């Protein structure tokens, strides 16, 4: 067995699973920029038979995949892990079966590191992963997001990001300065303000990409993971990010997916919600959410594959509106 955990961590795993010994440790992945790793740990005579262990190292990482190895970047990532710890401590249990997330078995914080022991979703019936989502899978993810947004509609994101998502403007000054699209750069604060000041706020996932969704084998249900950037905001940020990551969206397919999302959202919000006003506001903010993410990409990685003609058409329309207000 590869020695990936020390004795103290091994004892915590055995205690949380009531197991006699660890039989296997599998490294699933390293955390972004070297801030730790995610492991699958199998145990003997325990319940459950395996768990997911997220080990977080709060010391500054030595490298960044795209070269953004700054103090701002480091502080943002440190806060993201603090947010995720808070999420699993105080929020995740509020998710219902239509927005499934892993159950929290144990959280332990040390001076310079922390660990989260979570339910193994593979073991719980969600073994499917896909970076190229089918239309059925996209709808499952939209249904998950609709139920998630409905569940937390109006909730205060105490202890989470005040603004959810890893690309929001307040945490991306370096990327803003690096932008080549000067019109979009000029409009960026107004786009951010429009999203920030929406009437109907919820808690958003903040990183709703295909890799963070886990499917049942029959593609009837889905769960989600990775809550480092969960926080307050307009639900359209999650939807624009998901659709931008898994479709070559055009007006027709985009409208179909948005209509499906709002149909699902309507079934999950509280009966006294003014849903007509909610839908009208969020529909109007969808292009702003697209433009907001394109703003980030323009400064971070302007040649990224998520920069496409349809996204830029929506972005240009938003920029034109914003610059008329200046």
N, C-alpha and C positions, 0 to 999 in steps of 0.2 A: 504493500500500500504506500502510495506516495505521501510523504510527510508534508502536508500542506497546512496543518493546524498544530498548535502547541497543546500541552497538557491541559492548560486552563480552559481553552476553547473546547477541547475534547470532552471535558467534564460537563460543560454547559450543554453540549449537544446530547450527551447521554442522559442528563437530568431532564431536559425538555422532552425527550422521547421515551423516557423510562426504559432505556435499552441497556443491555449488558456490555456491548462492545460495538465499535465501528468496524464495518466489514469492507467498505469501499469509499474512496473519495475521488470524485471526478471533477476536474476543472471545466466549467462551462464557458467562462470567458473572463478576461481581465476587464476591469472598469475603465472607462474612458480616461485617457491621459495617465494611466498607471496609479489610480487612487485606490486600488484594491482588486478584489476578484470575487467571482460568484462560483460557488461549489455545490455539487450535489453530493450529499452524504448519506450512504446507506448504513443501516444499523441492524444488529442481531437482537432478536427477542424484544423489539420495541414497537411502539405505536405512535406515529406512522412508521413504515418501513424505510422511508427515505425523506429527507428534508432538503430545502435549499438554504444555503448559508451565504449571506452577503457580508463580506469582510471589507471594512472601509478604513483606509489609512488617511488620517488627516494631515500628514506631513506633505509638504509641497512636492508634487510630481515632477519628474525630471524632463518630461517631453510632452509635446502636444502634436497630434497628427497633422494639423495644418499650421503649426508654428505660432499659435496664439498662447504663448506661455508667459503671460503677464500676471502681475499681482491682482489685477481686476479679475482675470480669468480664474485665478486660484481662489480668490474670495467667493466668487460666484459658485464654484464647485463645492467649496466647503459648506456654504449655506444650503446648497441643494441636498447634501447628505443630511444636514440637520433637519431640513424640511421633510425628507423621507422618513427619518426616525419619528418625527412628530406625526406624520400621516399614519404610520403603522401603530403608533401608540394610541392615538385619539380619534381617528377618522375612519380607518378601513373597515371597522366592524359595522359601520352604518350602511355599507353597500349591500344591496339585496341580490337575489339570484339572477336578476337580469343585468346586473353590472358586477359580475363576480370578480373578486380579487383574492390573492392568496391570504389565508388566515395567518395571523401573527402568533408564533409559538413562544418566542423569547426575543427581547431586546436587551443588549448590554453595552454600556458605554464605558470606555477607559479614557485615560488622559489624551492619548494621541491616536486612538482608533475606536471603532465601534463594530458591533456585529448585530445582524438581524437574522433570526432563524424563522423561516417561513414554510408554509405548506408547499409540498412539491406538486405543482399543477399537473405534471405528467401522470403522477400516481392518482390524481383526483379526476382523471378523465379528460384532460385538456392537453394531449400530446402534440397537437398539430401546430406547425409553424410555417409561415410562408412570407416571402418578401415580394411575391408577385400575386396579389390577392385576386381571386375570382370575383365576379359580381355578387355571388352568394356570400362570400366572406366579407366583402365591402359592406353589404347590408347588415351583416352580423355586427360589424364594428360600429356602424352608424346606430344600430339599435342599442348597443352597449353604451355609446356616448350619450344618446338621448336619455336613457334611464339614469345614467350617472349625473348628467346636467339637471334632470328633473328632480332627482333625489336631493341634490344640494342647492337647488334654486333658492336664492335669498340668504344662504348661509354665509356667515362671516369666516374668512380664511385665517382665523387666529393661529399663529404659529407656522403657517404655510407661507408661500410667496403671496405678497399682497396682490401682485399681478402674476398669474400663472403663465407658463411657457418659458423656454430657455432662450428665446430670441427677443424678449421685450426690450424696448428702447433704453430704459433706465440702466440696464446691465450691459449694454453693448456700445459704449462710447467709442471704443477702438474701431469697431466695424463701421460705425457711422462716419468717422473721419476718413476711412479708407474708401468710401463709396465713389464710384466713377459716374454714376447717374446723378447729376447734380440737381435735376428737377425733383427726383424722388427724395434725395437728401434734404432738400428744402421743405418738402411736404411732410417729412417723417414725423416731426413733433405734432402736427395736426392729425395725422393718421392715428398716432398713438393716443392722443387726447380723445378722439372720437370713440375709440374702443374702450378706453379707460372710463369714460363718462357715461357709458350706456346705463339705461334705467334698470333693465333686468340683468342682474348679475348672478353668477353661479360659481361653483368651483370647477375648474377645468383640469383635465389630465395634464396637459402641458407638453407632452411628447408622444402624441397619439399616432405613431408610425406603425407600419405593418409588423415590424420586429417585436413590438411590445404587446402583441395580441396572441393568445394561445387558443387553439380551436379544438373542439371535440373531433373524433375520427370521422363522424358522419356529417360534420359541418352544420350541426343544428344549434350549437351554442359556442360562446366565446368568453374568455376571461382576459384581464389585462394586468400587466406588471409595469414596474419602473415608475415610481412616483417621486422622482427628484424635483420635478418642476411643476408639481401640482399647486394650484393657488386660485385666486379670485379672477373673475373676468367674464367676458362674453363667450358663450359657447361656440360661436362661429370660428374662434381661433383654432379649436380642436378640429372642427369640420374642414376648414380650409387646409389645414396641415395634413390631415388624413387623405383627402381627395388629391391634394397636390403630390402626395408621396406614392399613390398607387393607381392613378389614372392619368391618361393623356387627355384630360377633361376637355370637352367642348360644351357649348351651351346646352345641348340636348341632354347628354348624360349627366351633366352637373345639375340641371334642373330636376331630373328624375331622382337623383340621390338626395338633393335637398328636400324635395317633397316627401320622400320616404322618411328622412330624419324627423321632419316636423310632424308627420303622422305619428311616429313613435313617441316623440316628446309630448304630444298632446295627451297621450294615454297615461303618462307618468307624473305630470305636474299636479299640484293640489287643485281640488275643484274650484276654489275661489280665485284662482289665477286668471288674470285677464289675458287669455292665451292669444287672442286676436292681436292685441297690442304687442305682446312678446314676439310673436312670429313676424309681424311687420317690422319691428325694430331690428331683430336679428337678421332677417332677409336683407334689409338695407345695409347692414354692417358686414355681410359676407365679403363683398369686394374689398372692403377696408382690411379685413383679416388676411385676404390674399396679398394685398399690397404691403401689409406690414411684414409678412414673411419674405416677400421679394426684396423689401428694403434690407432685411438682415442678410439675405443671400448676396446682394449686390456688394456689400462690404466684406463679407466673409469668404465667399467663393463665387465670384460672378459668372464663372463658366459651369456652374453646377447643373446637373441634368434636370433639376426641378425648375430651372428657368426656362419656360416654354412660351410659345406665342400666345396661347389663351390667357395664361397668368399675367403676361405683360400687357395684354389688351385691357384686362380688368384694372391692372395697376395704373395704366396711363389714364383711364377714365377717372379714377380716384384722385390721381395727382392733379389733373385739370380742375376738378371740383375744389380741391384744397387750395391750390394756388390762386384761385379766384377770390378766396376768402381772406387772403393776406393783404 
